[in-house]
Each structure stands twice: as C-alpha cells, then as structure tokens.
Amino acid sequence: SSSQATASQDGEGGWQVHCSAQGPSLIAKSVAKALKVDISRVEAKVPRMGGAYGGKATRAVPTAVGAAVASWFLKGAAVSVALEIGANMAMLGARRPYRFDYEAAAAVDGSLLAVTGKVYMMQGSHADMGGWPDVRELAVALDGGYNVPHWAVEGAALRADVPANTWCRGPTFLPGQLLMEAVIEHISSAAGLSADTVRTRNLYTEGDVTPSGGVLLNCSLTRCVAEAKQRVGFEQLSAAIAACNGQSRYVKEGLALAPFKYGMAAATGHRAMVSVGADGSVRVWQSGCESGQGLYVKQAQAAAAVLGCELRQVSIESTSSRLSNRITGGSTTSESNVASVTLAAETVSARMAPVKAELATQLGRAPSWVELSSACAAADVDSAALGCFAGESQSGVLPGPPPSNSPFEYYAYGCAVAHVRYDALLAEMIVLRAELVTDQGTSLNPAIDLGQVHGAFAMGLGYLTTERMEWDAQRGGQLRSTGTWEYKPPSAADMPVALNVSFLKGASNPKGVYGSKAVGEPAILGSAAVLSALRHAVAAVRADEPALPRQVRVPLDAPATPDALSAASALDWRRFDFGSSPHQHE
C-alpha cells in the first residue's frame, strides 16, 4: 500500500515528510513544488517498509503531498494521512494489461522463423506522473527466451476510462514473457508438436543477438532449462501425466516449462556514505529503500567486508532525499548501493591504513577493530566518506562501464517447471510442484536471494491465477474489486505443494557487482509455467469433449480464475442432468 505519510515543519523553516515510498527524492521534489519552496527545504525520509515493487514508485506522491499541504494550512503541525484499503486500491491503478494480435511462422520441425503483429497496452485515463509509456519498450522483452530470426511488431498505448496504470514487479518483461509463451503454444499445437519441443528448439544460446541489439554473453539459459528438467524428471513425468489423463475424463494434469531471460540496466548513480565512530560502530547512509528485499543487509555486508569489522557493528540509516537521488526499482538497487558503499568504505579504510600500520608496530600484533577506530578518532582521521558507483572497474568487485553494444548491463536467466492438477467439474486447480533454477552468478546473500525467488514466483502465481480486477462501466470505470471479497491475492493454500529453488552452480557474471546478479524481478517470469500447464490440462479436458471443434489455441487467458477455467473447458453441462440418461446428450 502507498497509503501512509506524515508531514510537519522541522522548526527551522523546512519540512519533513516520513512516508512509505520507493523514491524519497521524487517525494521531496513534489512536496517542494506543492508548497512553493526550494527542494533543499524539504526532506523526505523512508524507513524500512513492508513491500513495494512498483506501486510506491510514483503512487506514494499524492498521499505525501496531501499530508504536506494539510500541514502547511495548520502552520506546520504534524499531519498524518492513511488511506483505508478500498480507497487506496481505487486510486492506485494496476499493472498495465497487454494484448498481442500476431502472426507467426515456423518450420515443420518447430523452428521459429518470424513473428509479426501489433501490441496494445492499456495505460488508463491519464499518464503515470507525467510519463506516458512507450509501447516500443516491449521490444526488449517480447522475444522471451527464444531466438526468432525476424520480427516486425508495432504497438500502441491506449487510453481508457479507468484509473491510470503504473509499474509493477517485472514490468515489460512479464507481459513479454506471457505473450511469447502464448505464441509458442499456438505454434506447437498447430504443428502437432509438444510445446516442450518447440521451446527447447528455439532457446537463445551464447552469442545470439536479441531484436533490441543485445549480445548474449555468458548465456546460461540452456543450462537452466536442462537442470530444471532433470530435477523433475521431465520426460518420465510427461509420460506419467499422459497416462493419468487417459484414465480420467474430468481430472487432468498439465506440465510446462518456462525459460526466461531478464535484461538488467546498469547499476550506477546511487550515492552512499560510510562513517566510523570512535567505538567502532559504523553508520551507513545509502540511496536504496528497504522494502523487504534485504537491501539493508547487503549494504551492511559490504561495509563490514571492506572495513574488516563485524556485521553487528554496522547500522543502516533510513533513506533520505538528502542523499538518495534515485528511485528504488529495476532489481539493481541493492547491487548499485553495494558498489557505492564499497567505494565509500574503501576510502575510509585507506585513510585508516597508516594508523593501523603504526598501531600494529606499537602493539606487536594486528589491532582490533575497536582499537583501530579509537586510535583514528584520537588522531583526527576523517573517518567518513561518500561513494557513488559510476562504472568503475575492480576485478571481482566492480563491473566497470556498461557494454556499448547492448541495451543492458547483463541478462539474468532461469527456468521454471510447473506441474498442475485441474478438476474440470469443480473448476479447481492445484499446483503440485514448481521447480525453479535461476542463475544468480555469485549471490551476495543466498538466503535473501532464495526468499526473493520464492516471493517473485508466488506473486506471479497470484497475478496469473487468482487476482482479477473488475471495473464498473456504469460508474465511469470505477474499480469494483477494492477489497479481498472481490480481489483475491494468493493465500498459503494457493502455493505449490512443493516449491523448489536451485541456483545454477558454476555461473559467473563479470558484469555484476561482486559477480552477482539481480534477483528481485526475474523469477516472476517463471510463473508463466503455471498458466501454460493449466492450458495443457484444459486442452486434455477439451480433447475428451466430442462436440467441441478442435482449436489450435486453448482459449484461456490470465487470470485463470475458476470461472475462466470453466469457460475454457466448455463442458456440456446438459450431460449432468439428473433427469436424463448420462449419454443422452452426447
């Protein structure tokens, strides 16, 4: 929720705003404009918050500005604004919906030849904080994990009488993944091939070039796919599912995999400051907003590693617009700030080095961290420094400038396999197993990154299966699904019976900070495997319905809610009339 902010005058002619946001600098700029004061007179502070992923990038502004303006009318008195959930959902907007009208060509063996068409993106009634989205940005993601030699795609952003839509976890890349997977499934059905055959035959490999000009270096996609399939015993499981589906008319199972790649922008421009106290305590100010992604921990790790202190001695301060100049987003903020904290800590460490050498001579041993900090304070050593990673190169630590021949610093790769069971009579489904293999390079913190992969997949699962939004055409496009009675986030009961995550071993990323790869968003693309597996199960149901014409495309779009699954299955319910013979209507 982007629904909380507190604003007040600071007693010195300035204004303070405490809010839940991804961009304190945007909050400060917006409040300054509303109050007609210089930006330097406004400080926006963001403490640790409970989640974000796009909704707080721009949509935190109205709440913060409202609190500040109210405070101004009350002569600087503190004003807090907290929206109830219904109002918050009604004004927030949502992830932008897409439609793809396409034609695709493939060889008889399933090799993709060309894709043409037009993409439509629904923005809503107005722009998102002045930024009208360019549908051409989808060109970097529409190919998914597949190498298509020829593309001719155009697009249009549409207005509609609904709240303006905004960014959400995996923007551009999640819709690109879903649209391309639909093309793959359509081609496989039309060609009489398994979707797995078409997918694996067209995977990107090392050195391939994407439609947007990206050269795929250190491409681990085929390794991720092979390992994911090996972990589930894909061929044997596929055969077992086919046998199971042949024995049951209305309870069917489905299996699908979803290879994915995700382009990561250069992680530059975030500022950080490191300060060492006389007692050895270390304070870090940095530009990233902690929203549950473990960003604070990774910054503390970097400071402790460079300075040589214990992790418990490092504290991370709330993010302030006084230092932060970037929005936290795109999954690279943790890495970018780690790089900046590293640079700042290295500067402090270099200043402390002469004192450390002298103290070691005096003591006849290496000084403890507290001894060193105390001695540096006594010697008036400047133990505070700023850092801002701008593309510096340091082997194994800092990746250098971004490549000139690619729109991205590097690509993250992975693959998910989903196994589902679908009861067509009840229109209920369950994910029996989800297996994910992701390339994290050298993970900055495997425990945190594991949780991020779990969370990304779960978020995508809800988006694709339970979370349906409804608008009221009779009330000017007002959102009707403003609470959990109508809008259904996934619960614990919706999670896969087995959810396994593995990081690819032996993977390297020379273009990542400390050899790492971003983790917050790429794995949400793996949830596409669930939708594909459901289509597989629905296709098996439809195949047993003699009255249904054969269709090369299963008519199931996201979200695959029970009513959508039931409509796609198209059962002849007259068969279940208790007053007639079971076979009367066949």
N, C-alpha and C positions, 0 to 999 in steps of 0.2 A: 504494500500500500504506500502511496505517496501522499499520505493524508495528515502528516503531523509537522508542525513548525511552531517555534516560539521566537518572538522578536521583541526587542527592547532597546532603549537608548543606553549607551555604555557609561554615561556620566561625563564624558569628555567630548561631547559633540558628535560622536559616532554612533553606529548602530550595529547590534549583534543579532544574528539570526541563527538559531540552532534548529537543524532540520534533518530529515531523512532524505538524502539525495545522492545522486551519483556525480554531480558536478557543482561543488561549492562556488567555483568561480562564476558559473552561469547564474547561480542564485544571487551572488553579490552584485553582479552586473545588472540583473533585472530589478533588484531592490533599489539600487542606486538610481536607476532610471525612473522608477516609480516615485521615489522621494525627492528626485531632482537634487542629488548630492553627488560628490565625486565618489568613484568606486573605492578610493582609498579610505573613505569614511565608513565603509561597510565591511564587516567580517562575517562570513558565513562559515559555520562550523558543523561538521558531520561526525558524530561519534559512531561507534560500531552500530550497525543497523541490521535488521533481520530480513535480508533479502532485497534484491533489486532486479538485475537482468533486463534493463531497458526501460521499464516503467518509470524509473526515477531519474532517467537521463534528462528529460525535459518536463515531465508532468509534475515534478515537485515544485515548479516555479509558481503556479497560481496560489498554492497554499502559503508558501513563504512570503510572497508579495502581499497577499491578503493580511497576514499577521503583521507585517511591517507597516502597511498603510493604517491599519487599525491602531497600532502603537503610536504612530505619528499623531493621529487625531486625539489620542489620550496623553499627549505630551510626554511620550517616551515610556509610559508604563508598559510592563511586560504583558504581551498578549499571546495566547496560545490558540492555535487553530487545529482541530482534529475532526476530520470528516468521518461520519459513520460509513460503514462499508457500502451501503447501497448508493449513496451519493458519490462516493469515491469511484466505484465501478462505472457509474453512469457517465462520468466526465473523463475517465482515463483513456477510453478508446481501447484498441486491442492490436494484436499482431495483424499486419496487412494481409488480407486474403489475395490469392492469385488465381488466375485462370489461364490455361495454355491451350490454344487451338493450333494443332500441329499436323504436319505430315512427316513421315519418317520412311527412309528407305534402308533395306538391309539385304545382304546376300542370303542365299538359301541356307547357309551354314550358321546364320545369325550374326554375321559380322555387320556392324553398323556402317552405313555409307553416308547418310546425310539426314539432317533434321532441319525443317523449315517451319515457320509459323509465327504467331503473334501472342505475346504475353500481355495480359491485362492485370493491373494492380489497383486495388481499391484503397484510396487514401482516406476518403471520408469527406466531411463538409468543408474542411479547410486544411491549410498546411500545418505541419508539426513545428511550432515555434519558428515560423518563417521559412522553414526548409521544405520545399516541395520535392518529394522523392523523384529521382531519375530512374525510370524502369530499366534503363540501359545497364545499371549496376548489376542486374541479374546475369549479365553476360559472363561475369567472373565465376558464376556458380551453377549455371543451368546444365553444364556438362556432367555434374556429379563426379563419379569416379570413372567415367567412361570416355574413351578416346573416339570421338566422332570426327572423321576427316573433313566434313563440310557442314557449315552452319549458315543459315540465313534467317535470322529471327529479329523481329521488331517488336515494339511494345508501346503501351500507353498507360498512364496513370489516370485513374478515374475519380471523379467527384461523386459523392452520394450523400443523401440526407441522413447521415449518421455521424456520431462523434468522430473526430479525426483520429486516425490510427497512428501508431508510433512504433518504436523499436521494441523488439523482444528477443530473448536469447536465440542466437543463431540467425539473425536477420539475413536475408538474401540467400544464405547457404541452405537453410532448412527448406524454404519453398523450392529452391533449385533442385535439391535432392529429391523431394517428393514428386515434382513434375517429371524429372528424368526417369525416376523409377516407374512411373505410370507408362512412359514411352516404352521402356524395356519390357514391361509385362505385356503391353499391347503387341509388340513385335513378336515376342516369344509365342503368344497364343496364335497369332496369325500364321506364323511359320511352322506351327506344330512342334515347337521345341520347348524344353523346360526353361523356365526363367533363369535357373542357375547356369545353364549352358550359355545363354546369351550374356549374362552378367560377366562370367569369368572369361569369355572370349573377347570381351571388349575393354578389359581393365587397362587403366593407364600403367605404364612402366617407365623405368628410368630413362630420362632424356626426352620424353614426349613433351609436346608443346600444347598448351591449352588454347582455346579460342581467344582468350584475352592476352595471349602472348607470354604466359608464364612458362618457364622452363622447369620441368620437374626433376630436381636434383635430390639425391638421397631418397628416392621414391620407394616407400616400403609397403605400398598398397597390396601388391600380390602376396607378400609375406603375411600381412594381417589377415587377408582372406583365407590363405592356406591354413594358418594356425587356428582361426575360428572354426573352420570346417572340420579340422582334425579333432578339436576339443569336443565337438558334439557328435563326431562320427556321422558326418552329414549324409554320405551315400547310404549307409545302413539305416539311418533314421528315416530318410526319404522313402526307402523301400518299405519299412515298417508302417509308415503313415499311409502309404498307398494300399497296403493290405488291410489296415484298420478301416480306411474309408470304404473299401469294398464290402465290408461286413456290416456297416451301419448306414442307414439311409439318412438319418437326420442329425446325428452327432458326427461331425467331421473334424479332422485335424489339418493344420496347414503349417508349412515350413518355408522360410525365406531368409535370404541374407541381404544385407545392405552394406556394400563397400562405400566408404566416404573419404573425401578429402576436403580440407578447410584451409583457405588462404589466410595467413596471419600477416597483418600490417606491421611495419617497422615499429619497434617498441622504444621510441625516443621521445624526449621532451618533457618527461616528468621530473620535477625537482625534488630534492631531498636534503635534509640537514641532520648531521650527527653531532652530538655534544656529549663529552665525557666529564663527569663530576669528580671531585676530589676523593670521594668514597668509592669510586669505581663504577658507580651507576651510569648507565648510558641511556640517553633520551634520543629518540629518532622522530623527526617530523618528515612526512613524505606526502606525496600527492594523491595516493590512491585511497578510495573509500572502501572500508571493510564492510562487506555485505554478506558475510558467511562463507566467502571463498578462501579463507585462510591467508589473506594478503598480509595481515599484521605479522603472523608467524614467520612467513618467508622473509619479510624485511628484517625481523629480529635475527633470524638465522644468518643473513648476510652480514649484518653489523658484528655479530658475535664471532663469526668465522674470520673476518678481516682483522678485527681488533685483538682477538685472542682471549676474549672474556667468556664467561658462562652465559648461556641463553637467558637464565633467570635475572641477570643483571641488566637486561635491555628492556626498556618500556617504549611503546609506540604511542605517540600523542594523537588526539583527534585530528582529523583532516581539516585544514583551514584554507579559506580562499586567499589568505595572506601569502601562502606558499603554493598551493595547488593551482595549476593553470590548465588542467586537462580534465575531461570527463572520464570517469572510470567506466570502461567498456571495451568491447572487442577482444576480451580474454587476454590481452597482452599487458594489462596494467600491473599485475604482480611482477612480471618479469622486468618491465621497464623500471619500476621503482627499485627492484633488487639491484639493477645495474647502477642506478643513481646513488642508492645507499652505499653500494660497494665503492664507488668513486669518492664519496664524502668520507667514508671510513678510512680509505687508503690515504687520503690527505691528512687526516688526524693521526693515523698510525705513523706516517712519515715524520710528522712533527715530534712525535713522542720517541722516535727511534734513538736520537742522541742521548736523551735522558736514560733510556733503557740500557744502552751500552755502558754509560758511566755508572749507573746503579749496579749493574752486573759485576763490574770491576770492584766496586766497593764491597759488595756482599759476598763475592766469590761464588755466586750462583745466579741463575735467572730470577729476576724479581717476580713476585706475584703480581697479578693484575691490580689489586688494591694498592700495593706498594708503588707500582709504577704510576698509577693515577694520582696518588697523593704527592709523589715527587714532582710530577709535571705541573700540578697546581701550585706547588711551592716555588717552582722555577718560572712561573708565569707563562707557561707554554699555552699557545692558543689551541685549545682542545675542542673547538667547534669548527665545522666546515660544511660548505654547501657542495652538492654534486648534482649534475644534470647530464644524463647519458644522451649524447648526440651522435652516436655512431662510432665511438672509439673502439679500437681493436685491442684485445688482450687474449692471448691464446688460452682456450679453455674457459674463459670467463666472459669476455665481452665480444660480441659477434662482428663488430665493425659496421661499416655503412651498408645499407640495403643494396641488393643487386640492381643494376641499371636496366637489365633486360627482363624484368619481371614485375608485375604489379604488387607482389607480396614479398615479404622477407623470406618466408618459407611456407611449406604446407604441412598441416597435421593430417595424419592418415589413421584409418581404423576400419573395423568391420564388425557388424553385429549379426547374429543369427537368432531368429525368433521361432519358437515352436508354440502354436496355439491350438486350443480345442474350442470348437464352436457348436453350440446346441441350437439348431435352427428352429426347433419347436418353441423354445423359450427366448430365442434371440439373445442368448447369453454367451459370453466368451471368457476364456481364462488363458493367460499366458503361462504355459507350463514351464518354459525355460527361455532365458535370454542369455546369450554368451557374447561378450564384447572383448575384442582385442584392439588396443589402441597403442599408437606409437607416441610415447611421451619423451623420447630422447633420453636424457639423464634427468629424471624427475627431481625437482627442487625439494619436494616433500611427498614421498609416495603415499603416505596415509591421507594427506589432504587431497591429493590428486585422485586417489581411489574414490573418495567421497564425492568429488566433483563429477566423475564419470557416472557414478550411481545416480546422483541428482539430476544430471542432464538427461539421462535416459528416462528417468521417471517423469520429468517434466514433459518430454516429448510424448511419452505414453499417454499422459492425460490429454495433451493437445490433440492427439490423433484418435482417441477412443471415447472420451467422456465429456470434454469441455465444449459444449455447443452454446453459441451466443445467438440470441433472438432479439429482433427489433420490431417495434410496433409501427407499422406503416400508417395506421390511423392517428398516431400521435406524433407525427413529424420525425419518425426514425428514432424515437426514444428507445433506449435499451431496456428490454424486459427482464433479462437474466442478470439481475443485480444482487443476487444472493445465492446461497448454496441450495435453496429449494429448487431453483431453475438452472443454476450453473454448477457443474459437478467437477471440482478438482479431484484427481485420483486419491483414493484412500489406501490404507495398508492392504485392504482386501483386493485392490486392483493390481498390486505389484506381482511380478512373476513369481511363481512357486520357487524357482531357482534363478537367481541373478548373479552371474559370474563375470568378473572383470579381470583381465590379464594385461599387463604392459609388455609390449614387444621387447624381447631381450636382444642385446647387441645393437640396438639402434643408436645412431648418433645424429646430432644436429649442430653442425658447425655455425649455423646462423642463429642459434639460440643463446640466451644468457645462461652461462654455466652449462651449456649444452642441452638445455631443457626445451620443452615445447609447451605451448599454451594448452590449457585443459578445460576451461570453464564452458565452452560452447561446442567444440567439435562433436562430442559424443551424443548430443541431442539428435544429430543426423541418423544415428544408429536406430532410433525408434522407428524409422521408416520400415524396418524389417517387420514390425508388428502389423502394420497396415497391409503390407504385401502378403504376409502369412494369412491374414484374415481373408484377403481376396482369394488366396489359394483354397481355403476352406469353403468359402461361399461358392466358388466355381465347382467344387465337388458336390455341394448340395444341388446346384442348378443342373449338373450333369445327370442327376437321378430324377429330374422332373421332365417326363416325356413331352409335356405340352409346351415346354419353353423352347423358343428358337435358339439356335446356337449363336452366341455372341463372342466376338473376339476380345471384347473388353468387359471385365466384370464391372457392373455399374455400382461401385462402392467408392465414395469419396470420403475424405475426413471431415468431421469426426465420425468414426464408425460406432455410433451410439446404437443401442438396441433397435430403435425404430429404423435406422439406416440399414442395419444388418438384415432386418426382417424384409424391408423393401427390396434389397438387393437379392435376397434369396428367392423371392417371388413364389412362395409355396401356394399351391392351390388349396385354400382353406376349406373348400367345399368337401374335400376328401374326409374331413374330420367331423362331418355332420352325423351326430349320433342316431339320427332317424333314417339313415340310408346305409346301404352296403359300403364297406370300406373301398371297394373298387368301382363303385357306380359311376364316379366322375372321371375315371382315368381313360 
